[in-house]
């Protein structure tokens, strides 16, 4: 018995499709979303109301990491398999999906104070000096990172200092190997349909009270990681109509980015998702039964 991964851009219907799959086979859902893992922003992060593992497990002030998430996801998947059910990993964060499904060769943690030290070099000696230092330590990363991209130059220097690279010779992320036999499905929704869904969902968030939710979240401590939640800044700083328009634009851009991620996944099977969730689920279960001989209910 294997694992099913469902990957798709935001508003492609992942949650409803995952729930429909779980109605057709003995399965449990596992979220692979970098922001749904936080509790306190259920509307903004579009958290499903039904039972899904790894949703709302971290408080907003927690500095989460993909490594920490991977440990939780592996434990959840192994527990579901041990109970004779199928883990259905649903997400739109490519790195978190892969972290759930595989053993990633994650880069080492930087040495204490490394970021501050390299930041001083970049800010005081200048961007060119910092980039020149990167060329000495890691020529391949220096060739891939623009001198003015402060964040990536600093990260590349941190990694180079630890003997790792921002641009490794082998792809750390999208190797062929997964921890268990896995079918990864990509949800294919035409761009005009997806853009319409994004606008509808964004307006529905405001109708559901997302502005109050954001105010409550920002009234307390919030980590730098949780602070990256899409739409948080727009809703906190702009009038409703401006915030709505800005969030629609940002979400559409993020969806385009997610579609690019899908093309990097080895062995991914695209499924037409421009139809009712039950029909998409039927297609996924048929694929899974063919590949993994999943049990019928």
N, C-alpha and C positions, 0 to 999 in steps of 0.2 A: 504494500500500500504506500502511495506516495503523497506528495504535497502539491497543491494547486496554488499558483501565484497569479493574481489578477492585477495587472498594471494598466493604468490609463490616466489621461489628463484630468484635471479638475473638471467637474460637472459632466463627466462621461458616464455616470451612473454606477460607479464601482460598488458603492455600499448596497444598493438595491439588488444589483446582480449577484454580489456575494451572498446576500441573504437568500436569494432565490436558489442559488447553488446548494446552500445548506439545507434547504427544504427538500432537496432531491436526493441527497446522499447523507449518511451519518457524518456530519462535519461540524467544525467550529471555526469561527472567523478570528483572524489575528490581524490587527492593524499594522501597516507599515507606513505611517505618516509621522513626519518629524514634529508636527505641531499638535495633532490629535492626542499625542502621548501626554500632553499637559492638561490639567484640570483647571477650570475657571473661565474658559473661552469656548463653550460648547457650540454656540451659534456661529461665531466667527470661523472656527475650524471645522464646522459642518460635521460634528460628531453624530454618529448613528445612535438612535435611541435603544436599539436592541443590544443583546449581549455580544460584545466584541472585545477580545483580549487586547491589552496594551493601549487602551483608550483611557485617558484621564488618570494616569498612574503617578505622574510627577506633579508637585505643586509648582506654581508659576515662578517661584524664586529658585528653583533647582536648575543648576547648570548641567543640563544633560549632554550626553555625547553619543555618537553612533556606536562606540564600543560598549557602553553601558546598555544601550538599547539592544544590541546584538545578543548579549548574554540573556536578557529577559526573553527575547524572541526565540532563541534556541531552546530555552527551558520550556516555554509554552508549547512550541511545536513538538518537542519530544514527549511531553506529557499527553498531548492530544493523540499522537500516534500510539503511545503505550496503552491508551484507553480504547484503541480499535477504531478511532475516528480519523477523518481526513482534515488536516489543517488547510484552511483556505486563507492565504495571506493576501490581503487587499491593501493597495496603497498607490500613491502617486509620487512619493518621494523615492527616486530611483536608488539612492544610496541606502536608504533604510530597507527597501525591498530586498536588495542584494545582501545586506547585512543579515536579514532574517533567514535567507535561503542558503547562504554559503559561509565558509570561514574566511573572512577577509584578512588580507595581510595589511593591517592598519599601520600607518607610520607611528614611530615612537613618540611619546610625549616629549615636548621640548624641555630643556634644562630650566630649572628655576631662574627667573630673571632674564631669560634669553630674549623674549619679545621686547622688553624694555631696553635692553642693551643694543639690539639691532635697530630699534626705533630711534634711539639717540644718534646712531650713526647716520641713519637716513635723514633725520631732521636737522642735524647739526653739520655734518660733513657734506650732506647733499645727496640727492637721488642718484647721481652719476657715480659717486663714490661707493654707495651701498651696492649698486648694480655691478660695479667693477669687482667688488669683493665677492659677489655671487658668481661672477664669471670664473674667479679663481677656485672657488669651492665646488661649484656644480655648473660647468659650461652648458650642459643640456638644458637645465632649468633656466639659466640666464638667457638662452636663445629663445625660450618659449614665453618669457615674462617681460613685458614692456617696462622700461626704466621708471615710468611715471605711475605704475600700478603699485602703490605703496603696500597695500595689504598683501599682495601675492609675493612681492619681493621679500617682505619680512618673513612670511611663512616659508618661502624657499630657503632663506638663510637659516631659519630655525632647524629645518629638516637637514640641510647640508651639514650643519654643525653636529648632528646626531648620526651622520653617516647614511642618511636616507635622501630621497629626492622628491621634489614636487612633480617631476616628470620621470617616473621610473621606467626602466628598460622594458618591463613587462607590465601590462595593465593589472593593477591591484584589484580592480573592481569587477570587470566583466570576464572573468575566466569561465571556462566551461563547467567546472566542478561545482556541484551543490552538495549539501550535507545529506540529503535524501533524494531519491528519484523525484523529479519535479517537472510538472507541466507549467510553463509560464505563458499566460495569455495576455495579449495586448488588445485593448478595446479601441476599435476604429470607429470614430464618429466624424462625419464631414465637418470641415471647419465652420461653415455658416451655421450649422446646427449647434455646434459646441459654443460658438460665440453668443448665440441667442440664449442658450441654457445658462451661460455665465451671467448674462445681464438679468435674466429672470431670478436666478438664485441670489444675486447680490441684492436686488430690491426686496426679495423675501426676507433676507437677513435683517434689513432695517425695519421691516414690518414686524419682525419677531422680537425686536428690542436689542439689537446688537450694540447700539450706542450706550445704553445703560450698562451692558455687560462689559464693554471696554472701559468705561469710567470706573467701575468697581475693580477691575483688574489692575488698572494703573494707580489706584488709591493705595495699593499695598506694594510690597517688594516684588520685583519681577526680574528674572535673570536676563542676561544679554541674549541668551539663546531664545527664550520665550518672546523676547522683545522683537524678534525677527518675524513674528507671525504676520502673514500677508494682510494688509488692511488696517493694522493697529494704528499706525501713525496717521493715516488719512482720516480715520473715524475720530481720532482724538483731537485733530487740529482743524478740520474743515467743516463747513456747514453741510447739512445732509446731502443736498443735490450735488455739490462739488465732490464730497467724499464718495458718493455713489459712482459718479462718472470716473473719478480717479481710480477707484477700486476695480471697476470693470476693465479699464485699460490695463492695469497691472496684472489682473488675473488672466486676461487673454494672453499677455506676454508670457506669463508663467506656464500656461497651457501649451504654448508653442515650444517652450523649453522642455516640457515633459515629453512632448511628441518626439523631440530629438533624442531624448534619453532612450525611448523605446527602441529606436533603431540600433542601439548599441547592445541590446540584450541577446546573447547567443541562444539560438533555438526558439526564440519567441514566436508564438503562433498568433497571427492577427485574426480577430473575430469581429464581424460586423456588429456594432453596438447601437446602430440607429434603428432600433426596434424595441418592443417591450422587454423588460428585464427577464421575464420568464423564458422568452425565446432565446435570449442570449445565454441564459443559464443552461437551457437544454443543449445548446451547441457545445458549451464548455464541458458539461458532464459527459456528452458523447465522446468528445476528444479524450477526456480523462479515462473513461472506461476502456477505450481502445488502447490507450498507452499503458495504463496502470492496472486495468482490470479491477476497478473500484467496485465494492459491493453495492447492490441495490437495496433500497429500503424495503 
